[in-house]
Structures are given as C-alpha cells and as structure tokens.
Amino acid sequence: MANINLERRAEIGREKRARTKAQLIAAAKALGSTRPWESMTVDEVVNEAGVAKGTFYTHFNDLNELAAAVANELIKSFDELIQPSRLSLSDPLLRIAFGCDAFIEKALDDRLWASLAARMARSYPTVGKVARKRLNEDLREALKQFPQLGLSLQLALEVSIGIVLQVMAAIGEGRLKDGDRTEAVRCILTALGVGKRDAGSICARIAEIRRADPPRRQ
C-alpha cells in the first residue's frame, strides 16, 4: 500500500477551499460592479463562479456574509491604493482629512461600491478593519499633538467613521453629490474639535493635493 501523506492531503484541501472561496468573491464582485447587490441571487453567483450551488454554503451562510467578504476586499484594496499619498503627509490631521476625502471621492466615482461598502462596514465590525486601524493610528497621533481637541480616542474614531459611512451611504442612494464632498470633510474635522478656520485650511490643502496628484483608480 502506498504511503498517504495526510498533512499534504489536508494542505491540498485547504488550498482548494481557498480557491473556491476566492472564485465566489470574484464572481460576486463582477456581478456587483454593474447592478445593486440586493438584486443578486446565490444561483447567479455560483453560475458566474462556475461552482456547484452546495459549495456556496460551505463558505458562506448567506449572501450577506458574501457581501461582507466582498466589501472587505474592496475597502482593503482601495485603502492600500491611497497609502503612498497618505504616508507622504506628516500632519496627522491632514492624513485624516486626506483619507476621509479619498473614500468619499471613491464613493462619488462608484455609487454601487459606496452602497455596499457603507452597509457592510456598519453591519460587520471586521469589514474595513485595516482602514480603521490606520485611522485609529492617525487619530491617536493627532490627539497627542493637539490635546485641545478634547475627545477620547474611541469617540474620535466613532465620529470619524460614522460620518464617512453615512456620507458614503447617502452618496450611494443619490442624496449627496460632488459639491458636498469638501463640506463633509470639514464637518469631520470640526466634529473632532478642529476650529473652523483650521478646518478650512486643511480642506484647502487637500484640494491642492488632489490637483497635484490626481487619485489612482482601482
């Protein structure tokens, strides 16, 4: 009898499951790029992925879990895209404003992305975890440099994320447009305790950065 490498067999099984899961996420991303997520069905996803329907439930309990996985990938890939520009800024308040502005711009550029990302990030704490961590780091540094802001780190994080996600959701539903973008960032800064004049200066600097370095597309 030939020797059976159980460890290698288990490894092959894990690799196969990972590939299948990736196929399902890729299929859902492709379908969701052209239509509202709410109109999607499991049958359409598995047909697009080229896998059996039963395979879907090996990886996800329902479409919402799949949506969360898709949203997490979309947010993570966009967040990675803007990191070189973010890290080039030394002022933590400027980094915060830059990141918020970039996500709002992405939402304006892709309303389907905005709707899915905002809804899943509010429903699943793990969605956008890396982006939250980076914002947390910037807020921690800002509160250390500017103690007069007067907020706790947790409250500052909740305020910033709450406004961004609400703005993204409103953009996805067509209630906000490009003209509201700068004012949304200004609102985030003032909610953090930044004075109106300083908030205006930071927003003006963000506009200069946008003109000098147009955002990269996914």
N, C-alpha and C positions, 0 to 999 in steps of 0.2 A: 504494500500500500504506500502510495506517495505521501510524503510528509506534507501536512497542511499548515501553512503559516497563518495562524489565526489573527495575529496582530496586523499582518499585511491585508488580510481579508477585511478586517474592521476598518482599516485605513481607506481601502478602496470604496467601502460602503459610505464612509463619511464624505469622501470626495464626490461620489455620485450624488448624494443628497445635497451637497453644497451647489453642484452644477445645476441640479433640477430647481432648487430654490432660486438661484440666480436667473434661470430661464423664466420662471414665473414673474419675478420682479421686473425683468427686462420687457416681458410681454405687456405687463400692466403699465409700465412707463410709456411704451409705444402707443397703446390704446388711449391712455390718459393725456397724451400730448395733443390730441385732436378733438376730445369730447369731454364733457363733465364726468367726473368719477361716478356719480350717482347712477349714471345710465349703464354702467358696466355690469356684466354678469360673470359668474365663475366659468360658465361654458365658453364664453368669448376669450377669457384669459387662457384657459388650458388649450383651446384651439390655436391661439396665437403662439403659445409656448411650445406646442407640439407634444404635450404630455397627456397622460390619462387623467380623467377627472378626479379619480380617487387619490392621485398623487398630490393634488392641491391640499387636501385635508391632512396630509402627512406633515405639511409645513405650516399651514395657517388654519385657524379655526373658522375664519370667515373673511369676507372682503375687507372689512375694517382693519384687520391685522395686516393684510397685504398692503393696504393703503398706507398704514403706518410705516411699514418697511420701505415702501417706495418714497414716501415723503422724507424719511430719514436719509436715504441715499441722495435725494435731490438737494436737500439742505446742506448735507455734508460736502457734496461736490462743489456747490456754489460757494460755500464758506471757504473751502480750500483755494478756490479760484481768486478770491479777493485778498488772501493773506499777504502776498508780496507788497501790495499797496498799503494794507493796514500796518504791517510791521515797519514800514518806512517812516511812520509818523511817531514822533517821540512823545507828544502830548496825549495823555490817556483820554481826556475829554474829546480831543479831535479824533482819536481812534474810535471811541464810542459813537460819535456822530457819523463818522465815515461808514462804520459797519451797518448802522441803522439805515442810513441813506442808501447804501448799496442793496440791502434786502428790499427796501421799498421800491427802488428802481427796478429790480428784478421782477417784483410783483406787477409793476406797471407794464413791463415788457411781456409778461406771460401770466394772464389772469387765471388760467387753469392751474398753473403752478402755485399761484398765490392762494387760491381757494383750498387746494389740497394741503399745502404746507401749513397754512394757518390753522385749519381744522384739526389736523393730526397732531400738530405741536401742542395744541391746547388739550387734546384728549389723552395723549400718551407722553408722559414725562421723559421717556427715553428718546423721543424724536427730537433731533437737533441738539443732542447732549453736548457735542463738541463745540458747537457755536455758542451755547450757553456758557460753557466753561471759559471760553475766550472772553466773552463779555464780562463774566464774573471777575476775571483777572484784571481787565481794564477798569472796571468799577472799583475794585479793591485799591488799585494804584491811585485812581482819581480821588477817592475818599481820603486816602493817606496824604496826598499832596494838597488837597483842598478841604480840610476838616470843616470849614464853614458851610459846606453843603448840608451837613446836619442829618443825613439819612443813615440808617443802618445798611449794611451791605445787602442783606436779604431783601429789604424793602426797595432799595435802588434797583436790584435785579428784577424784582417782580414788576415794578413800574415800567422799566425799560422794555422788558419782553412783552408785557401786557399791551402797551401802546403799539409796538411794532406789529404784533399779531392781529390786533384789532384793525389797524390801518390796512394790513395785507388782506384781511377778510373783506373789508369794505371795498377795497380795490377789486378783489375777485368778483364781488357782487355788483360792480359798476357804480358804486356810490361815491367813490373818490377818484380823482384824476390827477394828471401830472402836476397841475397847478397847486395841489395840496401837499406835494412832497416836501418842500423845504419847510413849510409851516409845521408839518408833522415832526420833523427832526427838531425844530425849535421847541415844540411842545415837550418832547422828551427831555431836552436839556433843562428847560425851566422846571419841569416836574422833578428833576434831580436836584434843583436848588441853584442852578446857574442863573445869574442875573440876565435880564432881557438884553442889555447891551452886549454882554459877553456871548450870550447865545447867538445873537445876530452876527457877531464877528466870526464865530465858529462856523455858522452856516455859510457865510460869505467865503470862508476859506475852503469849505467843502466844494462849493461851486467852482472855485479856482482849480481845485484838484481834478474835478470832473472834466473841466475844459482842457487841462494839460495832459490828462491821462484817461481817455475815454475807457469805460469799463469793457473788460473782455467778455465775450459771450461763451455760454456753455456749449 
